[in-house]
């Protein structure tokens, strides 16, 4: 929570120790330093999202339903885990230096990458989706249409004159995101 609220530079190990009701020296003994503790936090939040993603068993669903389930999952995960977004924002501001250093994160990302590709290939094979869609571009688009909404809802609510975080607005946006992604993959 401390890193999500304050980022790496703003977080005090003393505050973490106090919140965890442990001695600060124990944290340093186990993790070594604040940067390694931060890296462990990043590893944990990513492991959590990848574990939840794997539990979807998208390979057991027809391609269209798998894609809808994936978009819905990403949306709901960002909604229910705002700490994931803030940790991700912090690490991006740091140019992914801790992500790059972590074998756990590099391997987890490599294992997660084929997910969209598998859905697309199955959909292409059965005619549900058009051919030759780049899975990286589609994966980026799925995360983008969800991520942007949650990282910018405060200012966008003012710009568009709507309360973007009420249940109706959230449901409308999820439906729009699903329709958008399905339109991208639809056969021509």
N, CA and C atoms as a LAMMPS dump frame, in Angstrom:
ITEM: TIMESTEP
0
ITEM: NUMBER OF ATOMS
564
ITEM: BOX BOUNDS ff ff ff
-5.0000000000000000e+02 5.0000000000000000e+02
-5.0000000000000000e+02 5.0000000000000000e+02
-5.0000000000000000e+02 5.0000000000000000e+02
ITEM: ATOMS id mol type element x y z
1 1 1 N 0.811 -1.2 0
2 1 2 C 0 0 0
3 1 3 C 0.852 1.261 0
4 2 1 N 1.943 1.239 0.744
5 2 2 C 2.79 2.434 0.822
6 2 3 C 3.367 2.787 -0.543
7 3 1 N 3.88 1.782 -1.257
8 3 2 C 4.45 2.051 -2.575
9 3 3 C 3.371 2.491 -3.555
10 4 1 N 2.192 1.913 -3.457
11 4 2 C 1.096 2.315 -4.344
12 4 3 C 0.689 3.755 -4.072
13 5 1 N 0.697 4.145 -2.828
14 5 2 C 0.27 5.499 -2.47
15 5 3 C 1.353 6.545 -2.706
16 6 1 N 2.618 6.154 -2.52
17 6 2 C 3.694 7.151 -2.505
18 6 3 C 4.799 6.937 -3.524
19 7 1 N 4.759 5.819 -4.254
20 7 2 C 5.846 5.539 -5.183
21 7 3 C 7.103 5.137 -4.442
22 8 1 N 8.132 4.809 -5.199
23 8 2 C 9.386 4.371 -4.592
24 8 3 C 10.041 5.477 -3.778
25 9 1 N 10.177 6.643 -4.355
26 9 2 C 10.907 7.708 -3.662
27 9 3 C 10.139 8.272 -2.471
28 10 1 N 8.826 8.281 -2.525
29 10 2 C 8.036 8.85 -1.44
30 10 3 C 7.747 7.899 -0.3
31 11 1 N 8.028 6.629 -0.496
32 11 2 C 7.733 5.637 0.536
33 11 3 C 8.85 5.593 1.57
34 12 1 N 8.442 5.521 2.82
35 12 2 C 9.391 5.38 3.924
36 12 3 C 9.288 3.96 4.479
37 13 1 N 10.425 3.312 4.614
38 13 2 C 10.448 1.958 5.168
39 13 3 C 9.886 1.965 6.586
40 14 1 N 10.09 3.057 7.3
41 14 2 C 9.545 3.177 8.655
42 14 3 C 8.022 3.04 8.636
43 15 1 N 7.384 3.649 7.647
44 15 2 C 5.921 3.574 7.54
45 15 3 C 5.473 2.152 7.233
46 16 1 N 6.228 1.455 6.394
47 16 2 C 5.902 0.062 6.074
48 16 3 C 6.036 -0.793 7.33
49 17 1 N 7.121 -0.609 8.055
50 17 2 C 7.351 -1.382 9.282
51 17 3 C 6.255 -1.116 10.305
52 18 1 N 5.885 0.14 10.438
53 18 2 C 4.836 0.51 11.385
54 18 3 C 3.51 -0.142 11.007
55 19 1 N 3.168 -0.069 9.74
56 19 2 C 1.909 -0.65 9.266
57 19 3 C 1.897 -2.171 9.44
58 20 1 N 3.053 -2.805 9.194
59 20 2 C 3.157 -4.263 9.316
60 20 3 C 3.398 -4.709 10.757
61 21 1 N 3.585 -3.722 11.636
62 21 2 C 3.848 -3.993 13.048
63 21 3 C 5.076 -4.882 13.237
64 22 1 N 6.135 -4.518 12.494
65 22 2 C 7.41 -5.217 12.64
66 22 3 C 8.524 -4.18 12.754
67 23 1 N 9.679 -4.662 13.09
68 23 2 C 10.847 -3.805 13.222
69 23 3 C 11.412 -3.495 11.836
70 24 1 N 11.802 -2.262 11.628
71 24 2 C 12.362 -1.831 10.345
72 24 3 C 13.589 -2.667 9.962
73 25 1 N 14.385 -3.029 10.95
74 25 2 C 15.583 -3.838 10.672
75 25 3 C 15.222 -5.193 10.085
76 26 1 N 14.076 -5.733 10.468
77 26 2 C 13.642 -7.015 9.898
78 26 3 C 13.42 -6.887 8.395
79 27 1 N 12.86 -5.777 7.976
80 27 2 C 12.635 -5.546 6.547
81 27 3 C 13.97 -5.498 5.816
82 28 1 N 14.904 -4.735 6.369
83 28 2 C 16.221 -4.639 5.734
84 28 3 C 16.956 -5.975 5.76
85 29 1 N 16.78 -6.726 6.831
86 29 2 C 17.421 -8.041 6.926
87 29 3 C 16.902 -8.969 5.832
88 30 1 N 15.601 -8.943 5.6
89 30 2 C 14.991 -9.854 4.627
90 30 3 C 15.192 -9.382 3.187
91 31 1 N 14.972 -8.095 2.931
92 31 2 C 14.996 -7.586 1.558
93 31 3 C 16.318 -6.93 1.166
94 32 1 N 17.074 -6.461 2.113
95 32 2 C 18.347 -5.829 1.807
96 32 3 C 18.266 -4.318 1.75
97 33 1 N 17.348 -3.793 0.957
98 33 2 C 17.19 -2.34 0.848
99 33 3 C 15.799 -2.018 0.307
100 34 1 N 15.478 -0.743 0.296
101 34 2 C 14.137 -0.311 -0.12
102 34 3 C 13.865 -0.663 -1.584
103 35 1 N 14.862 -0.547 -2.441
104 35 2 C 14.666 -0.858 -3.864
105 35 3 C 14.315 -2.328 -4.066
106 36 1 N 14.975 -3.217 -3.333
107 36 2 C 14.664 -4.644 -3.461
108 36 3 C 13.29 -4.968 -2.874
109 37 1 N 12.901 -4.258 -1.838
110 37 2 C 11.544 -4.403 -1.303
111 37 3 C 10.524 -3.96 -2.35
112 38 1 N 10.79 -2.831 -2.98
113 38 2 C 9.915 -2.323 -4.045
114 38 3 C 9.811 -3.336 -5.185
115 39 1 N 10.942 -3.911 -5.569
116 39 2 C 10.929 -4.917 -6.627
117 39 3 C 10.085 -6.121 -6.218
118 40 1 N 10.18 -6.53 -4.969
119 40 2 C 9.367 -7.647 -4.475
120 40 3 C 7.878 -7.308 -4.539
121 41 1 N 7.538 -6.058 -4.26
122 41 2 C 6.137 -5.625 -4.354
123 41 3 C 5.665 -5.696 -5.804
124 42 1 N 6.482 -5.209 -6.726
125 42 2 C 6.114 -5.277 -8.147
126 42 3 C 5.928 -6.727 -8.569
127 43 1 N 6.841 -7.587 -8.161
128 43 2 C 6.728 -9.01 -8.493
129 43 3 C 5.426 -9.59 -7.954
130 44 1 N 5.066 -9.209 -6.748
131 44 2 C 3.83 -9.722 -6.135
132 44 3 C 2.594 -9.249 -6.886
133 45 1 N 2.518 -7.966 -7.225
134 45 2 C 1.304 -7.487 -7.892
135 45 3 C 1.177 -8.085 -9.292
136 46 1 N 2.287 -8.295 -9.965
137 46 2 C 2.216 -8.93 -11.283
138 46 3 C 1.896 -10.417 -11.18
139 47 1 N 2.49 -11.104 -10.205
140 47 2 C 2.143 -12.521 -10.019
141 47 3 C 0.651 -12.67 -9.762
142 48 1 N 0.105 -11.769 -8.957
143 48 2 C -1.328 -11.821 -8.659
144 48 3 C -2.167 -11.691 -9.924
145 49 1 N -1.838 -10.728 -10.783
146 49 2 C -2.627 -10.54 -12.003
147 49 3 C -2.436 -11.721 -12.949
148 50 1 N -1.221 -12.225 -13.081
149 50 2 C -0.989 -13.36 -13.974
150 50 3 C -1.663 -14.629 -13.456
151 51 1 N -1.658 -14.835 -12.143
152 51 2 C -2.354 -15.997 -11.575
153 51 3 C -3.857 -15.904 -11.826
154 52 1 N -4.412 -14.721 -11.629
155 52 2 C -5.849 -14.527 -11.872
156 52 3 C -6.174 -14.72 -13.351
157 53 1 N -5.309 -14.247 -14.21
158 53 2 C -5.492 -14.405 -15.656
159 53 3 C -5.454 -15.886 -16.043
160 54 1 N -4.506 -16.626 -15.493
161 54 2 C -4.39 -18.056 -15.792
162 54 3 C -5.615 -18.826 -15.312
163 55 1 N -6.191 -18.395 -14.198
164 55 2 C -7.365 -19.077 -13.641
165 55 3 C -8.602 -18.934 -14.523
166 56 1 N -8.553 -18.031 -15.493
167 56 2 C -9.697 -17.862 -16.395
168 56 3 C -9.882 -19.056 -17.323
169 57 1 N -8.82 -19.819 -17.543
170 57 2 C -8.868 -20.971 -18.458
171 57 3 C -9.469 -20.588 -19.804
172 58 1 N -8.946 -19.528 -20.384
173 58 2 C -9.49 -19.013 -21.643
174 58 3 C -9.356 -20.006 -22.788
175 59 1 N -8.407 -20.915 -22.682
176 59 2 C -8.245 -21.921 -23.734
177 59 3 C -9.412 -22.906 -23.772
178 60 1 N -10.231 -22.905 -22.743
179 60 2 C -11.401 -23.783 -22.696
180 60 3 C -12.651 -23.138 -23.295
181 61 1 N -12.553 -21.851 -23.625
182 61 2 C -13.697 -21.119 -24.179
183 61 3 C -13.547 -20.951 -25.68
184 62 1 N -14.668 -20.868 -26.401
185 62 2 C -14.58 -20.514 -27.818
186 62 3 C -13.904 -19.148 -27.951
187 63 1 N -13.235 -18.88 -29.079
188 63 2 C -12.436 -17.658 -29.213
189 63 3 C -13.177 -16.36 -28.896
190 64 1 N -14.382 -16.184 -29.403
191 64 2 C -15.121 -14.945 -29.158
192 64 3 C -15.394 -14.768 -27.667
193 65 1 N -15.853 -15.821 -27.014
194 65 2 C -16.139 -15.758 -25.583
195 65 3 C -14.852 -15.567 -24.778
196 66 1 N -13.76 -16.178 -25.235
197 66 2 C -12.475 -16.012 -24.554
198 66 3 C -12.017 -14.558 -24.624
199 67 1 N -12.195 -13.934 -25.779
200 67 2 C -11.789 -12.539 -25.93
201 67 3 C -12.653 -11.622 -25.064
202 68 1 N -13.948 -11.877 -25.037
203 68 2 C -14.847 -11.099 -24.172
204 68 3 C -14.448 -11.291 -22.704
205 69 1 N -14.164 -12.528 -22.321
206 69 2 C -13.761 -12.807 -20.936
207 69 3 C -12.453 -12.1 -20.591
208 70 1 N -11.524 -12.039 -21.544
209 70 2 C -10.251 -11.367 -21.287
210 70 3 C -10.442 -9.863 -21.108
211 71 1 N -11.195 -9.241 -21.988
212 71 2 C -11.451 -7.797 -21.864
213 71 3 C -12.16 -7.506 -20.54
214 72 1 N -13.144 -8.308 -20.211
215 72 2 C -13.886 -8.135 -18.957
216 72 3 C -12.969 -8.315 -17.753
217 73 1 N -12.098 -9.314 -17.823
218 73 2 C -11.148 -9.546 -16.736
219 73 3 C -10.228 -8.345 -16.539
220 74 1 N -9.632 -7.86 -17.62
221 74 2 C -8.706 -6.725 -17.507
222 74 3 C -9.431 -5.529 -16.894
223 75 1 N -10.625 -5.244 -17.407
224 75 2 C -11.423 -4.125 -16.895
225 75 3 C -11.679 -4.271 -15.398
226 76 1 N -12.206 -5.417 -15.015
227 76 2 C -12.555 -5.631 -13.609
228 76 3 C -11.321 -5.668 -12.71
229 77 1 N -10.229 -6.207 -13.218
230 77 2 C -9.013 -6.248 -12.409
231 77 3 C -8.525 -4.839 -12.115
232 78 1 N -8.497 -3.996 -13.124
233 78 2 C -8.08 -2.604 -12.909
234 78 3 C -9.037 -1.888 -11.962
235 79 1 N -10.328 -2.151 -12.105
236 79 2 C -11.324 -1.529 -11.238
237 79 3 C -11.139 -1.963 -9.783
238 80 1 N -10.926 -3.253 -9.579
239 80 2 C -10.858 -3.812 -8.229
240 80 3 C -9.471 -3.714 -7.588
241 81 1 N -8.459 -3.415 -8.392
242 81 2 C -7.085 -3.36 -7.881
243 81 3 C -6.402 -2.067 -8.31
244 82 1 N -6.868 -0.936 -7.799
245 82 2 C -6.243 0.332 -8.199
246 82 3 C -4.766 0.406 -7.815
247 83 1 N -4.365 -0.374 -6.824
248 83 2 C -2.947 -0.394 -6.444
249 83 3 C -2.085 -0.945 -7.575
250 84 1 N -2.639 -1.85 -8.375
251 84 2 C -1.891 -2.374 -9.523
252 84 3 C -1.568 -1.243 -10.498
253 85 1 N -2.559 -0.419 -10.767
254 85 2 C -2.362 0.695 -11.696
255 85 3 C -1.333 1.682 -11.152
256 86 1 N -1.406 2.007 -9.88
257 86 2 C -0.462 2.993 -9.348
258 86 3 C 0.961 2.442 -9.291
259 87 1 N 1.107 1.166 -8.967
260 87 2 C 2.44 0.545 -8.993
261 87 3 C 2.965 0.529 -10.427
262 88 1 N 2.105 0.181 -11.371
263 88 2 C 2.49 0.173 -12.788
264 88 3 C 2.902 1.569 -13.242
265 89 1 N 2.146 2.572 -12.85
266 89 2 C 2.501 3.954 -13.19
267 89 3 C 3.867 4.326 -12.624
268 90 1 N 4.098 3.976 -11.369
269 90 2 C 5.384 4.29 -10.738
270 90 3 C 6.534 3.623 -11.475
271 91 1 N 6.367 2.36 -11.801
272 91 2 C 7.445 1.64 -12.484
273 91 3 C 7.673 2.181 -13.891
274 92 1 N 6.622 2.595 -14.56
275 92 2 C 6.803 3.208 -15.877
276 92 3 C 7.535 4.542 -15.768
277 93 1 N 7.251 5.309 -14.73
278 93 2 C 7.981 6.564 -14.527
279 93 3 C 9.461 6.313 -14.262
280 94 1 N 9.762 5.154 -13.705
281 94 2 C 11.154 4.776 -13.449
282 94 3 C 11.762 4.025 -14.636
283 95 1 N 11.083 4.063 -15.782
284 95 2 C 11.557 3.433 -17.028
285 95 3 C 11.708 1.917 -16.914
286 96 1 N 10.873 1.292 -16.081
287 96 2 C 10.814 -0.167 -15.909
288 96 3 C 12.137 -0.769 -15.435
289 97 1 N 12.913 -0.004 -14.716
290 97 2 C 14.228 -0.482 -14.283
291 97 3 C 14.13 -1.708 -13.377
292 98 1 N 13.165 -1.743 -12.474
293 98 2 C 13.021 -2.882 -11.563
294 98 3 C 12.398 -4.076 -12.274
295 99 1 N 11.485 -3.806 -13.167
296 99 2 C 10.875 -4.875 -13.964
297 99 3 C 11.961 -5.57 -14.781
298 100 1 N 12.801 -4.772 -15.415
299 100 2 C 13.867 -5.299 -16.265
300 100 3 C 14.853 -6.145 -15.46
301 101 1 N 15.117 -5.77 -14.223
302 101 2 C 16.081 -6.487 -13.377
303 101 3 C 15.538 -7.817 -12.863
304 102 1 N 14.238 -7.978 -12.868
305 102 2 C 13.61 -9.13 -12.217
306 102 3 C 13.425 -10.305 -13.178
307 103 1 N 14.095 -11.392 -12.882
308 103 2 C 13.917 -12.619 -13.662
309 103 3 C 12.465 -13.102 -13.545
310 104 1 N 11.898 -12.995 -12.361
311 104 2 C 10.514 -13.422 -12.129
312 104 3 C 9.561 -12.67 -13.051
313 105 1 N 9.737 -11.367 -13.172
314 105 2 C 8.844 -10.565 -14.009
315 105 3 C 9.07 -10.833 -15.493
316 106 1 N 10.311 -10.965 -15.901
317 106 2 C 10.581 -11.252 -17.319
318 106 3 C 9.988 -12.598 -17.719
319 107 1 N 10.151 -13.608 -16.88
320 107 2 C 9.592 -14.931 -17.175
321 107 3 C 8.068 -14.907 -17.139
322 108 1 N 7.5 -14.214 -16.179
323 108 2 C 6.042 -14.113 -16.094
324 108 3 C 5.456 -13.43 -17.309
325 109 1 N 6.104 -12.368 -17.76
326 109 2 C 5.638 -11.658 -18.956
327 109 3 C 5.726 -12.564 -20.176
328 110 1 N 6.815 -13.31 -20.29
329 110 2 C 6.979 -14.219 -21.428
330 110 3 C 5.901 -15.302 -21.422
331 111 1 N 5.531 -15.779 -20.249
332 111 2 C 4.485 -16.803 -20.149
333 111 3 C 3.101 -16.241 -20.427
334 112 1 N 2.897 -14.968 -20.148
335 112 2 C 1.592 -14.333 -20.341
336 112 3 C 1.351 -13.935 -21.797
337 113 1 N 2.414 -13.627 -22.514
338 113 2 C 2.301 -13.124 -23.886
339 113 3 C 1.484 -13.996 -24.837
340 114 1 N 1.639 -15.315 -24.816
341 114 2 C 0.911 -16.141 -25.796
342 114 3 C -0.607 -16.172 -25.621
343 115 1 N -1.125 -15.631 -24.54
344 115 2 C -2.558 -15.685 -24.254
345 115 3 C -3.394 -15.096 -25.384
346 116 1 N -3.118 -13.871 -25.771
347 116 2 C -3.882 -13.21 -26.832
348 116 3 C -3.628 -13.91 -28.162
349 117 1 N -2.39 -14.296 -28.402
350 117 2 C -2.049 -14.986 -29.648
351 117 3 C -2.862 -16.269 -29.801
352 118 1 N -2.988 -17.034 -28.724
353 118 2 C -3.756 -18.276 -28.779
354 118 3 C -5.222 -18.012 -29.115
355 119 1 N -5.812 -17.019 -28.477
356 119 2 C -7.215 -16.683 -28.762
357 119 3 C -7.369 -16.276 -30.223
358 120 1 N -6.457 -15.44 -30.7
359 120 2 C -6.534 -14.979 -32.094
360 120 3 C -6.37 -16.125 -33.078
361 121 1 N -5.397 -16.994 -32.854
362 121 2 C -5.157 -18.11 -33.789
363 121 3 C -6.358 -19.049 -33.835
364 122 1 N -6.948 -19.313 -32.678
365 122 2 C -8.13 -20.183 -32.664
366 122 3 C -9.291 -19.523 -33.392
367 123 1 N -9.455 -18.21 -33.182
368 123 2 C -10.525 -17.481 -33.861
369 123 3 C -10.3 -17.369 -35.354
370 124 1 N -9.059 -17.229 -35.744
371 124 2 C -8.72 -17.188 -37.171
372 124 3 C -9.004 -18.55 -37.81
373 125 1 N -8.641 -19.615 -37.113
374 125 2 C -8.823 -20.971 -37.639
375 125 3 C -10.292 -21.325 -37.829
376 126 1 N -11.159 -20.869 -36.926
377 126 2 C -12.58 -21.228 -37.065
378 126 3 C -13.402 -20.153 -37.777
379 127 1 N -12.74 -19.09 -38.243
380 127 2 C -13.431 -18.05 -39.004
381 127 3 C -14.107 -16.982 -38.163
382 128 1 N -13.969 -17.062 -36.843
383 128 2 C -14.571 -16.065 -35.958
384 128 3 C -13.889 -14.71 -36.104
385 129 1 N -12.564 -14.729 -36.303
386 129 2 C -11.767 -13.502 -36.411
387 129 3 C -11.098 -13.429 -37.775
388 130 1 N -10.81 -12.216 -38.191
389 130 2 C -10.085 -12.049 -39.452
390 130 3 C -8.631 -12.489 -39.275
391 131 1 N -7.97 -12.714 -40.36
392 131 2 C -6.598 -13.222 -40.343
393 131 3 C -5.585 -12.103 -40.09
394 132 1 N -4.436 -12.521 -39.613
395 132 2 C -3.238 -11.688 -39.486
396 132 3 C -3.384 -10.475 -38.566
397 133 1 N -4.081 -10.644 -37.488
398 133 2 C -4.136 -9.59 -36.468
399 133 3 C -2.892 -9.751 -35.599
400 134 1 N -2.2 -8.671 -35.37
401 134 2 C -0.996 -8.703 -34.54
402 134 3 C -1.414 -8.841 -33.071
403 135 1 N -1.034 -9.94 -32.406
404 135 2 C -1.445 -10.139 -31.013
405 135 3 C -0.873 -9.089 -30.058
406 136 1 N 0.295 -8.559 -30.373
407 136 2 C 0.868 -7.51 -29.525
408 136 3 C 0.01 -6.255 -29.613
409 137 1 N -0.372 -5.875 -30.836
410 137 2 C -1.209 -4.685 -31.007
411 137 3 C -2.562 -4.868 -30.329
412 138 1 N -3.149 -6.052 -30.466
413 138 2 C -4.443 -6.288 -29.828
414 138 3 C -4.302 -6.284 -28.306
415 139 1 N -3.257 -6.922 -27.787
416 139 2 C -3.03 -6.919 -26.34
417 139 3 C -2.848 -5.51 -25.799
418 140 1 N -2.075 -4.694 -26.524
419 140 2 C -1.894 -3.294 -26.12
420 140 3 C -3.214 -2.532 -26.16
421 141 1 N -4.028 -2.81 -27.163
422 141 2 C -5.316 -2.116 -27.286
423 141 3 C -6.257 -2.503 -26.151
424 142 1 N -6.298 -3.776 -25.819
425 142 2 C -7.156 -4.229 -24.712
426 142 3 C -6.749 -3.534 -23.415
427 143 1 N -5.46 -3.569 -23.108
428 143 2 C -5.034 -2.93 -21.861
429 143 3 C -5.225 -1.42 -21.929
430 144 1 N -5.009 -0.842 -23.098
431 144 2 C -5.133 0.619 -23.233
432 144 3 C -6.55 1.115 -22.998
433 145 1 N -7.536 0.451 -23.601
434 145 2 C -8.909 0.945 -23.456
435 145 3 C -9.407 0.817 -22.015
436 146 1 N -8.812 -0.09 -21.267
437 146 2 C -9.17 -0.222 -19.851
438 146 3 C -8.324 0.709 -18.988
439 147 1 N -7.036 0.67 -19.189
440 147 2 C -6.085 1.423 -18.372
441 147 3 C -6.343 2.923 -18.44
442 148 1 N -6.51 3.454 -19.629
443 148 2 C -6.7 4.895 -19.796
444 148 3 C -7.901 5.388 -18.985
445 149 1 N -8.983 4.64 -19.046
446 149 2 C -10.201 5.044 -18.346
447 149 3 C -9.933 5.233 -16.853
448 150 1 N -9.248 4.266 -16.251
449 150 2 C -9.032 4.311 -14.806
450 150 3 C -7.937 5.287 -14.396
451 151 1 N -6.966 5.521 -15.254
452 151 2 C -5.912 6.467 -14.887
453 151 3 C -6.322 7.91 -15.132
454 152 1 N -7.37 8.117 -15.915
455 152 2 C -7.756 9.478 -16.291
456 152 3 C -9.202 9.829 -15.961
457 153 1 N -9.87 9 -15.178
458 153 2 C -11.294 9.235 -14.91
459 153 3 C -11.557 10.565 -14.213
460 154 1 N -10.654 11.01 -13.355
461 154 2 C -10.907 12.256 -12.613
462 154 3 C -10.981 13.447 -13.561
463 155 1 N -9.98 13.601 -14.405
464 155 2 C -9.999 14.729 -15.347
465 155 3 C -11.018 14.511 -16.454
466 156 1 N -11.145 13.274 -16.926
467 156 2 C -12.11 13 -17.998
468 156 3 C -13.543 13.235 -17.539
469 157 1 N -13.83 12.985 -16.268
470 157 2 C -15.172 13.264 -15.74
471 157 3 C -15.509 14.741 -15.876
472 158 1 N -14.525 15.591 -15.652
473 158 2 C -14.736 17.034 -15.794
474 158 3 C -14.837 17.409 -17.268
475 159 1 N -13.906 16.911 -18.068
476 159 2 C -13.885 17.239 -19.501
477 159 3 C -15.196 16.839 -20.175
478 160 1 N -15.685 15.631 -19.887
479 160 2 C -16.885 15.129 -20.555
480 160 3 C -18.171 15.381 -19.783
481 161 1 N -18.069 15.96 -18.6
482 161 2 C -19.256 16.3 -17.836
483 161 3 C -20.062 15.1 -17.381
484 162 1 N -19.364 14.002 -17.086
485 162 2 C -20.032 12.786 -16.613
486 162 3 C -19.284 12.233 -15.41
487 163 1 N -20.033 11.549 -14.566
488 163 2 C -19.403 10.83 -13.458
489 163 3 C -18.986 9.462 -13.993
490 164 1 N -17.729 9.327 -14.319
491 164 2 C -17.26 8.131 -15.01
492 164 3 C -17.053 6.92 -14.107
493 165 1 N -17.117 7.109 -12.796
494 165 2 C -16.9 5.974 -11.904
495 165 3 C -18.186 5.458 -11.265
496 166 1 N -19.352 5.94 -11.712
497 166 2 C -20.579 5.343 -11.178
498 166 3 C -20.869 4.048 -11.947
499 167 1 N -21.695 3.203 -11.373
500 167 2 C -21.93 1.866 -11.922
501 167 3 C -22.426 1.917 -13.363
502 168 1 N -23.334 2.812 -13.677
503 168 2 C -23.872 2.902 -15.039
504 168 3 C -22.771 3.242 -16.032
505 169 1 N -21.961 4.236 -15.702
506 169 2 C -20.872 4.641 -16.597
507 169 3 C -19.849 3.521 -16.765
508 170 1 N -19.533 2.821 -15.685
509 170 2 C -18.585 1.708 -15.762
510 170 3 C -19.112 0.592 -16.656
511 171 1 N -20.392 0.251 -16.49
512 171 2 C -20.996 -0.8 -17.316
513 171 3 C -21.043 -0.398 -18.788
514 172 1 N -21.392 0.864 -19.041
515 172 2 C -21.427 1.354 -20.424
516 172 3 C -20.048 1.279 -21.061
517 173 1 N -19.033 1.68 -20.311
518 173 2 C -17.684 1.68 -20.881
519 173 3 C -17.18 0.268 -21.121
520 174 1 N -17.442 -0.654 -20.219
521 174 2 C -17.026 -2.036 -20.443
522 174 3 C -17.692 -2.585 -21.696
523 175 1 N -18.983 -2.36 -21.853
524 175 2 C -19.691 -2.83 -23.055
525 175 3 C -19.088 -2.207 -24.313
526 176 1 N -18.765 -0.922 -24.247
527 176 2 C -18.156 -0.242 -25.389
528 176 3 C -16.781 -0.837 -25.7
529 177 1 N -15.994 -1.107 -24.66
530 177 2 C -14.675 -1.712 -24.865
531 177 3 C -14.795 -3.075 -25.535
532 178 1 N -15.726 -3.886 -25.073
533 178 2 C -15.93 -5.206 -25.672
534 178 3 C -16.333 -5.063 -27.131
535 179 1 N -17.293 -4.189 -27.412
536 179 2 C -17.726 -3.968 -28.799
537 179 3 C -16.57 -3.485 -29.668
538 180 1 N -15.74 -2.612 -29.131
539 180 2 C -14.592 -2.086 -29.872
540 180 3 C -13.611 -3.196 -30.222
541 181 1 N -13.273 -4.018 -29.25
542 181 2 C -12.317 -5.106 -29.49
543 181 3 C -12.901 -6.123 -30.461
544 182 1 N -14.182 -6.449 -30.322
545 182 2 C -14.806 -7.392 -31.258
546 182 3 C -14.849 -6.825 -32.67
547 183 1 N -15.048 -5.524 -32.805
548 183 2 C -15.044 -4.897 -34.135
549 183 3 C -13.657 -4.978 -34.767
550 184 1 N -12.629 -4.849 -33.964
551 184 2 C -11.257 -4.928 -34.478
552 184 3 C -10.963 -6.308 -35.059
553 185 1 N -11.451 -7.346 -34.417
554 185 2 C -11.115 -8.712 -34.843
555 185 3 C -12.122 -9.314 -35.817
556 186 1 N -13.242 -8.64 -36.031
557 186 2 C -14.306 -9.195 -36.885
558 186 3 C -13.798 -9.463 -38.3
559 187 1 N -14.27 -10.545 -38.899
560 187 2 C -13.888 -10.819 -40.289
561 187 3 C -14.318 -9.664 -41.192
562 188 1 N -13.504 -9.395 -42.184
563 188 2 C -13.808 -8.284 -43.105
564 188 3 C -14.698 -8.787 -44.227
